[in-house]
């Protein structure tokens, strides 16, 4: 996956260069101690209008959306290596983040994250998640967008097993498919209050409730 993401990033930068983009170094070069190569904290590609189209940074970068630049402290995510992809207007539309405890790939709506694929680990424990979120009003500025609820979550963790959760527009789980940490499968349908209204396999109590009454 890392190799595939690296090829995609390099291919994107190459395509921008071929279309007349300009490469700009984000910081003054410094001599790398180990290899003798020049080290840079960031690498930026801009088009002929000066709009950012791609950024590689060794620290959390600012966010460019709707023609505005928001400071790095408004960006979600850990400190780490960032690869940022921008559209023809310079607006951020996705990126790749790699830190010491995890990595993620995200694709964006106009003003919010749409899809996130992430992994995280600590010792012998790890988790991986694919999440699709509800789309906000695209006219809202980024600093006015409320937290968008997830609509689809497909994941795995060493502690909880594998799961698929389908949620309604308010982020309430309504259908859950799960294979827990003990390899036991279950399918649950929930109402708007979070109560289970259907389940496979049935619990012992549910099976008893479906049995015909005993006639003496």
Secondary structure, DSSP 4 states (H G I P E B T S, - for coil): -HHHHHHHHHHHHHHHHHTT-EEEESS--EE-TTT-PEE-SEEEEE-TTS-EEEEEESSPPPEEETTEEE-GGGS-S-SSEEEEEE-TTS-EEEEEEE-SSEEEEEEE-SSSEEEEEEEEEETTEEEEEEEEE----TTS-GGGPPPPPEEEEEEEETTTEEEEEEE-TTS-EEEEEEE-TTS-EEEEEE-TTS-EEEEESPPHHHHHHTSPPP--
